[in-house]
Amino acid sequence: MVLSVIRYWKYMKIILTDHTKERMAVRKITEKMIKDAIIGPDSKGAGYQNRSLVFKSFSAGVVKVVYTKEKDFYVIISVIWESKK
């Protein structure tokens, strides 16, 4: 896994993988949407391989963020439009 972009939001360090950046560009999902989903999800779930899922509703639809939580940071694995309006 290639980790290429590191962002800090308040006191939370978030690392975006290259895969995540590609998915963001294709799906037009912003860094702010990811941050909003992590900080204030509408719902949460469990993925496979110890990955966590959060869902957040926006005017364009519901975004699903797949991530792992490490000691001091989040690694965002992928972002998906779970449903689009």
C-alpha positions as CSV (number, residue, x, y, z in Angstrom):
1,M,0.0,0.0,0.0
2,V,1.4,3.4,-1.0
3,L,0.8,6.3,1.4
4,S,1.2,9.5,-0.3
5,V,-0.8,12.4,1.2
6,I,-0.9,13.3,4.8
7,R,-3.5,15.8,6.0
8,Y,-4.2,17.2,9.4
9,W,-7.6,18.2,10.5
10,K,-7.7,19.8,14.0
11,Y,-5.9,17.2,16.1
12,M,-6.6,14.3,13.8
13,K,-4.0,13.0,11.3
14,I,-5.5,11.4,8.2
15,I,-3.5,9.6,5.6
16,L,-4.9,9.1,2.2
17,T,-3.6,6.1,0.1
18,D,-3.0,6.5,-3.6
19,H,-6.1,4.3,-4.2
20,T,-8.2,6.7,-2.1
21,K,-7.0,9.7,-4.0
22,E,-7.8,8.0,-7.3
23,R,-11.3,7.1,-6.1
24,M,-11.8,10.7,-4.8
25,A,-11.0,12.1,-8.2
26,V,-13.2,9.7,-10.1
27,R,-16.1,9.9,-7.7
28,K,-15.8,13.6,-6.9
29,I,-15.5,13.1,-3.2
30,T,-13.7,15.8,-1.3
31,E,-11.3,15.7,1.6
32,K,-13.8,17.7,3.6
33,M,-16.5,15.0,3.0
34,I,-14.1,12.4,4.3
35,K,-13.3,14.5,7.4
36,D,-17.0,15.1,8.0
37,A,-17.7,11.4,7.8
38,I,-14.9,10.4,10.2
39,I,-15.8,13.1,12.7
40,G,-19.6,12.9,12.6
41,P,-20.8,9.8,10.8
42,D,-24.5,9.1,10.4
43,S,-23.8,5.4,11.0
44,K,-20.8,3.0,11.4
45,G,-20.0,-0.5,10.4
46,A,-17.3,-3.1,10.4
47,G,-15.5,-4.2,7.3
48,Y,-13.2,-7.1,6.7
49,Q,-9.6,-7.3,7.7
50,N,-10.2,-5.1,10.8
51,R,-11.3,-2.2,8.6
52,S,-14.0,0.3,9.8
53,L,-16.8,1.8,7.8
54,V,-18.5,5.2,8.3
55,F,-21.4,6.6,6.3
56,K,-22.3,10.2,5.9
57,S,-25.2,11.8,4.0
58,F,-24.5,14.8,1.8
59,S,-26.8,16.6,-0.7
60,A,-25.4,14.4,-3.5
61,G,-25.9,11.1,-1.7
62,V,-24.3,8.9,1.0
63,V,-20.5,8.5,1.2
64,K,-19.0,5.4,2.6
65,V,-15.4,5.7,4.0
66,V,-13.3,2.6,4.5
67,Y,-10.5,3.1,7.0
68,T,-8.2,1.7,9.7
69,K,-7.5,3.5,12.9
70,E,-3.9,3.4,14.1
71,K,-2.6,4.8,17.4
72,D,-2.2,8.4,16.3
73,F,-3.8,8.5,12.8
74,Y,-6.4,7.2,10.4
75,V,-5.5,5.5,7.1
76,I,-8.3,6.0,4.6
77,I,-8.4,2.9,2.4
78,S,-11.2,3.9,0.0
79,V,-14.2,6.1,-0.5
80,I,-17.4,5.1,-2.2
81,W,-20.8,6.6,-3.0
82,E,-23.0,4.2,-1.2
83,S,-26.0,5.8,-2.8
84,K,-26.4,8.9,-5.0
85,K,-29.3,11.2,-5.3
